[in-house]
Amino acid sequence: MGKYFGTDGIRGLTNKFPMTAETALRAGMAAGRVFTRGSHRHRVVIGKDTRLSGYMIEAALQAGFTGAGMDVFLLGPLPTPAVAMLTRSLKADLGVMISASHNAYHDNGIKLFGPDGFKLDDETEGRIEALMDADLTDGLAAPEALGRAKRIESAHGRYIEFAKSTFPRQASLEGLRIVIDSANGAAYKVAPQVLWELGAEIIEIGNTPDGFNINRNCGSTAPELLGQKVKERRADIGIALDGDADRVVIVDETGRVVDGDQLMALIAASWKDSGQLSADGVVATVMSNLGLERYLDGLGLTLARTDVGDRYVVEHMRRHGYNLGGEQSGHIVLTDYATTGDGLIAALQVLAVLVESGGSVSQISRRFERVPQVLRNARLKSRGPLDDQIEKMIADGRDKLGKNGRILVRPSGTEPVIRVMAEGDDEKLINSIVDDIVEAIELAA
C-alpha cells in the first residue's frame, strides 16, 4: 500500500489525510494527466453514494479533472458496478466512484476504473500517486482546452435497463414479495425500481438517505432488520445491499441469513447445469468456508483461492478464464455481466433460480453445511515475521487437522493484528489450536 492508495483505492476519515478535498483535487489532476492519451476529447465519469462528504469530494475531483482538460460526466448517487458499466458504455477514459462501501458516513473513498471498467492495477495507481506529490502545474490544460462538466440524467435508467437484461427474458418476479434494503446508500433508487419493473411486490427499507445514515443498522453488514421485516410481512425473500451496492446478503423466508459462500454455491450449480460456467470452478478467497470447497468438489468443480479482497478475486478470474467468483461477505463477481461485484445482479441470479425451481429460498440456498470456523485476532505491539516456535505450532496444528480442516494465519491490512483462522470438522480441536496460536503470538509480541 502506498501513501494514498490502499487495497481498494483511497479511503479514510473525511477531512483527515488522505480523505481531504486537497487530496481529491490532486488525484483528479494526476489521474487526468495519466489518462490523457491521444488527441481525442477525454472523458471521466464520476459516481458517488449518499454520504454528505460526497459533495465535497465530487467538486474537488471535478475541478482536478477539468483542470487537466478532461470532460466530466456526473452520475450522482449510483452503485459502484453501475459506474464501472457506464465508464465502458459512455466510452470514457476513466471512471471514479466516491464511496467507502460498507463503512459509516464519516468515512469516504475514491475508487478508480480504467476504460475497460476494471479497477486500476497497482502499477497505474503507483503512477498516479507519484504525480500527486509532484508539481502538477506544468501538466494542466491551456485555458482553451479546459474540460467541461455535465450531469448525465439518464444514468439511472441506463443501469436499470442493464440490470433487467441480466434476468432471464421469459421469466418474471410476479407473485413474489421482496423486502429490499438499500442501506440508505447508492442503490436506494435503482434497486427497488429494477425489482418492481420485473414484476415483484416490493417492500423498501434503508431507502431514506440523509447524508449520515448510510449503513447505519441496515444493509448487508446489519441484516437483522431485514430478517425481522421479512418475517413481519411474510415476504418470500429479503435482499440487503451495502452502501455502494457491490455486495449482497440474502435472507430467506424464515429470516435466516444466506451468506456469500452459499450464494456462490447456488449460482455455480445453476450455471453448471445451464452450461454458463466458462471454467470448471469458482474463485473465492482464503476465508471462504471449507464446506463450499467440498460442495463444489462434489459437482466436479474446483475452488481456486486468492488473498482477501475482491480485486484479487477479479484478477485471478481474468487471468485464468473464470466467470464466477466472490467473497463470503457477499461480493459476488459475475464477469459475464459486470467487471466488479454487483449485489443487485447477484440477487437477480438467485431470484432466477427461485422462480425456475418454484420452491422457497430456504430450499434452494442451503447448499452445504458450513464447517465450523473460528477466527480470532492476536494483538501486535510491532509488525514483523513470526518466530520459528510459532511457525512450528502452526505446522503442528495443520498436522493435527490433516485433510479434515485448515489453518490460515495472516496480518490484517488495516489493523495491528494477526488474524488466526481455523476450520475443521472437530470444533473443539480447532478452538484449541486457535487459542494456542493466538496466545503464542501475543506472548512473543
N, C-alpha and C positions, 0 to 999 in steps of 0.2 A: 504494500500500500504506500502511496506517495503522500506528499504534503496536503494535497486537496482530495484526490480520488481515493476512495476505499474500494471495497469489494463490489459495491453497487452504486457507482457514481460518487458525487459529492453529497455528503449528508452531515447534519449536525443541528445543534440548538440554534433557533433563529436569532439573528443579531449578535451571535458569538462566532468567532472564527471557527470553521471556514464558511459558515452559512450566513454571510452578510451580503448586502446589496453591492458592495465593492467587489466581492469575490464573483458574484453573478455577472457584473458588468465586465470584469476581466475575462471570465470564462466565455462570455459571448464574443468579445473581441478576439480572443485567442482561437476559439473554435472556428470563428469566421475566417481567420487567416488560414487555418489548416485546410478548411473545406472550400475555399475559393480556388477552384482549379478549372482552367479553361476560360473561354470568352463568353459563355452563356450567362444569362441573368440567374444569379444564385438565389436559392430559396431555403428557408428553415421554417419548420412548423413547431409551434410551442403549445403544449397542453399542460394542464395542471389539475390537482384535486381541489378540495374545498377549504383548505387552510387559509386563515386570514393572511398569513405571510406570503401566500401565493401572488397577491397583487404586487407586493414589493419586489419579489424575485423576478416575476414576469416582466415588469417595467425595466428593471436593470438589465436583464438579458436582451430585451428588445433594443435598448439603447446600444448595447455592445455589438449586436449583430448588424443593426442598421449602420452603425459607425464603421463597420468592416465592409459595408457595401452589399449586404445580403438583404433580400426582401423577407419580411417576417409574416407568416400566416398564423394568426392567433386562433386557437381552437376552443379556448375556455375549458371548463371542467369536463374531462373526458378520461376514460380508462387508459392506463399505460399501453395495453395492446392496441387500442384504437389509434393512439399517437403513432405507434410503430407502423400500423397498417396504412395510415394516411400519409406518412412520410414517403412510402412507396407509391401510393395512389396519386398523390399530388406531384410526383417526380421531384421531390425536394432533395437537396444535397445533405440535409441533416435534420434530425428530429430531436426534440427536447421534451422531457416530462418533468414537471416540477411536483415532486411528491416525496414524502418519507414513508410511503407504503402503509404498514400497519402501526407505525408509531403514533404517539399522541400529537395534538395540534401544534405544540410548541416546537417540534422538530420540523425540518423540511429538507428537501434534497433536490439534486439536479441529475437526471439520467439522460445520457446522450445515445442516439441511434444513428447509424450510418444510412446511406441512401437505400440499402437493401433491407432496412427495418430491423436489423440485428444490433444489439448493444456493441459499442466500440470495443476493440481489443485493447490489451494493456499497452501495446506499443503506440497506438494512436492517442490514447489517454495521456501517455507519457509526453508526447509531443505537445499536446495542448497545455499540460501542466507546466512544462518548461517555458512556454511562451507567456503564461500567466504571470510569471515573476520577471519577465523581461520588459524592456522598453517597447511598448506596443505602438507608440505614436507614428513611427515610420511606416507601419503597415496599414494605417487607416485609409479609408476611401477619400478620394478628392470630393469637393463639395457637390459636383455634378453627378457623382457616382454613388451617393448615399443610398441606402436601402429604404424601402417603403414598408409600412406596416398595414396589414389588412386583416379584419376579423372574418373568419370563414363560417358563415351562418349555417351552412349545410353539413357541418362536421357531424353533428349528432345523427342526422338522417342517413348519412353515408355509412356510419358504423352500424346503425340499427339494421339496415338492409344487408350489410355484410354478415352480421351475426346470424340473422334469419336464414341466410343462404347455406349455413353450415348444418342446419337441421334438415332431415330427410324431406324432400319436396312433397311426397304423398302423405306425410304424417301431420298430425295436429295435436295440440295440447288441450283440445276441447274436452271438458269433463273433469279436468284436473284442477284442484285448488292448491295454489302455491303461495307460501309465505316467502317473500324476498326481502332480505336485509342488506341494504346497500352501504352500511357502515357510515352513513352520513357523509359519504365520500364521492369519488369521481363518477361512479356509475348510477347515482341516485335518479337520474332522468332516463338513461338509456336502457338499463337492465329491466325495470318493470315494463317499459314500453315494448321491448322485444317479446317478453313472455305473454303480454296481453295480445299483441298482434298475432301471435301463434295460436291463440285461442284459449289460453288459461284464464281461470278466475284468480286474480292476484290480490294478496293482502300485503301491504307495504309496511315495513318498519325500517328505521335507520334512513329515512328519506327526507329529513328536515335539517340540512346542514346550516350552521350559523357561524362558521369560521373557527369554532372552538370544539365542537362535539364530534369531530371525525374519530372513528374507532372507539369512542367512549362508551363502554359497556354494551357494545354492539359489534356486528361484523364477525369475520371468521376467527378472530382471536378471542371473542367472548360470545360463543353461540348459545349461552344459557337462555337468554331472552327469546331467541329464535325457537328453541325447543319448547319453551312454555307456550309461545304463540301457536305453534303447530298443533299442540295438544288441545289448547283452548278453542281453536277454530276448526278442529278436526280436519286439518289440511292433509293432503297426500304427501307433501314434501316441503322441506324448508331449505332455502339456498342463502348462504351468507358469503358475501364478498368482503374483501378488505378495502382499505382507504383508496387504493388506486386500481382495485378490481383485477389484479393479476393473480389472485389466489382465491380458492373457494373451499368452503366446508359445507357438506350436505347433512341435513338432519332428516331421519326417516319419520314415518307417520307416528311412531311411538315417542318421538322426541330425542332419540338417541343419535349421537354424532357419528358420522361416517367420515373417516379421515382420508388424506390423500393417497395412502397406500391402497386402501380398499377401492378408491375411485380408479386408480391406475389398473388394478386387477380387473375391475369390471370392464373398463374400456379395452384393455388388452384382449380379454376373452371375446368381446363383441367384434373387435376389428380382426382378430384371427379368423373367426368364423366367416366374416364377410370378405376376407382377403385384402383388407385395407392396410395391414401392417407391412411396412416397407422392409423390415428386418425381423429376424426370428427372436425378438426380445424387446425389452424395455430398459430405459436408462433411468436410474434413480441415484440418490446419494447414499453415503455410508450410513446414514441414520435410518433408512427405510427398514422396516421390520423383516426379520428372517422368515416370518410366515408368508410374506409376499414372494420372497425368493423361492420358497418351497412350492407355493401355489403355481407360479409361472413354470417351474420345472415340470410340474405335473401336466402342464399344457404343451410341453415340448419347447418352451421359451426360456431364454436366459435373462438374467438381471445383471446389467452392467452398472457398476457403482462408481460414483465420482465423489470429489470433495463436496462439502456442504456449500450450497449456493446455486441458484437456478442458472447463472451464467455458465458454470462448469457443466451442468447437465446439457445445456444447449450446445456448447462447444463439442461435447462428445457425440451428441446426436448428429450434428452436421458432419463431423469428421468420419463417422462410421455408418451413416445412412439410416439412422433410426428416425421414426416419425412420431414416437410416443415416449414421453419421459416426464419426470417431475419429482416433487418432494413430498414427504409425509405431511408437511404443513399445508398442502393444498395448491402449491404451484404446479399446475398440470400444463405441460407444453405439448401442443399438437401442431407439428410443423407443416401438416397439410393445409392448415388454416392460418396459423399465426407464428410470428418469429419470437415470441416471448410467452410467458404464462398468461392465460386468459381465463379468468374464473367463470365468466358467463358462457363461453363456448364449451368449456369442460362440462358445465352443468347441463348444457343442451345435449351433449353426448349421453349423459346419464339419463336425461329425460327421453331420449330416443329409444334407449334400451327399455325403459319403463313402459313406454307406450306400446312397443312391439311385444313385450312379454305379457302385458295385461295383468301383471302381478302387482305387488307392493314394493316400496323402496326397501323395506327390511328384508324381503325375499331375494331381491336381485343384488343387494350391495354387500351382504355378509359372505364374501368370497372365501375367506380363510380365517382361522382362529389365530389371533395375534400371539406370538411367542412372548413370554414375559420379558420385559425390557426395563432395565434400571439405568438411570442417568443421574450422575452427581458431579458437582464441581469441587475441585480441590483448589483452595486459595493459594496464590503465589505471592511471595514478597519480591521476587525478581524473576525475570524470564531467563531461561537457559535450558540446555539439554538435560534430560532425565539421567540420573546416575545409573551405574551398572546394576546396583541392587534392585532398583525399581524396575528396570528393564527385565531383569531375571524374574521378578514377581509377576510381571505381565505375561512373560513367556510361560511360566508355571500355570497361570490361570488359563491360558489358551490350551495347554496340555490337558488340564482337568476337564475342560468343556469338550475337547475333541471336535467331532463333527456335529455335536448337539448344541452348538452355540458359538458366539464370537465376542471378542473384546475390542473396543475402539478407544484409544487414548489420544486426544488431540488438544492443542491450545486453542482457546477462544480467540476469534479475530477482533472482538470488541471489548473484552474484559480481561483483567489479570488473573485468569483461572485456567486450569487444565480440566477439560471435560472428560469424564471417565464413563463410558457406556459399556454395559454387558447385556447380552440377551441369550436365553437358552431355555431348555425345557425344565430344568431344575431351578425354580425361583429362589429357593433357599441358598443354593450354591452360588448363583450369580450375585445375590445380595452380599454374601460373604466375600466374594472376590473383589467386588467394587469397594466395599468398606476397607479392605486391607490395602488396596492400591491408593485410595484417597488419603488414608492415614499416613502411608509411607511418603507420599508426595509432600504432604503438609509438614511432616516432621523434617524432611530433607530441606524444605524451603526455609 
